[in-house]
Amino acid sequence: MRFAKQETTIQKWGNGFGLRITKPLSRLAHFEAGTVVEVEVTKEGMMIKRLKGFKKKFNNPFSESDLVNELSPYTAHLDELVTPLATEMREEV
């Protein structure tokens, strides 16, 4: 089943080639910047499919060192950690 069709030109992009997808077409396909797709080459040409289960990658503005810089046993709630039972650790009692 086809919902839409577009004619476009493949253009040189760096050492490879690029294909521009119009905004209306990308909306129909539920594509946005960062969408993970699968590209399949067939006898007829090429098919681009959105991979299910993949979400847009989250760009975290903080580095790991930013996140743990002010961390202490108190701010990490170290006092709230529980000690696992021997049975939970698969040890003989």
N, C-alpha and C positions, 0 to 999 in steps of 0.2 A: 504494500500500500504506500502510495506517495502522498505527502502533504504539500510539498512545494519543490520547486526546481529553480536552479540559478545557473546562469552561464557566467563564468569568470575566467581569468587568465592566470596561469601559474607564473610566478615571477621569481627572479633570482633573489635569494635572501642569504647573505653571507656566503658560505661554501655550499649551501644547499638551495632548496626552493621553498617558496611559501605560497599559501593559498589563502586569500582574504575571504572571510565569511561575513556577509552583511548582518547587521543587527537583527532585522526581522527573521532571517533564516536561523540565526543562532538562538533566538527566543523559541522558535518552533522546535528546535532540537534540544532545548534546555541546556545550551552551552553558555558558559561565561568564562572570563579570564581565569585560568587555573584549573579548568575542568580536565580531568584525566580521560583520555580517549584511547581507543584501540584503532589502529590503521591496518586494514586488511587489503592486500593486493589480490584481485581476482582477474579472470579472463577479460571482463568488461572494463576494468580499470582499478579504481580504488574505492574502498568503503570506509567511512569514519563513524565509529560507534562510541557513544558515551559509556564508560564502564560503570556498572551498577555497584553501589556500595562505596564508591569513592566520592569524597567530598572535596570541596575546594581546600587547598592546603592553608592552614592557619599560619599567618606570619606573626610570630611572637615578637613584640617590640623589646622584650627584655632578654638579656643573656642569662645563662645559668649563674654566672657570678653575681649579676644584679639580684637574682632571686634569693640566693643564699648568703649574700653579704651581711645582712643584719640578723641572720638566724642564730639563735642561741638555744640551749636546752629548754628555756622557758617559752620562747616564742614558737618553738617546734612542738610544744606540748609533750615533751619527753616523759613527763610525769604521768601521762595518760596512756602510755604504751602498756600493753598487757604482756605477761610472760606466758608463752604457750605451754599447755600441758604436755607431759611426756607422751601421752596417747596421740596428741595432735602432731607430734614430731615423729610418729611411728617408732617410738622407742618402747622397749619392754619395760613394764612397771614392776 
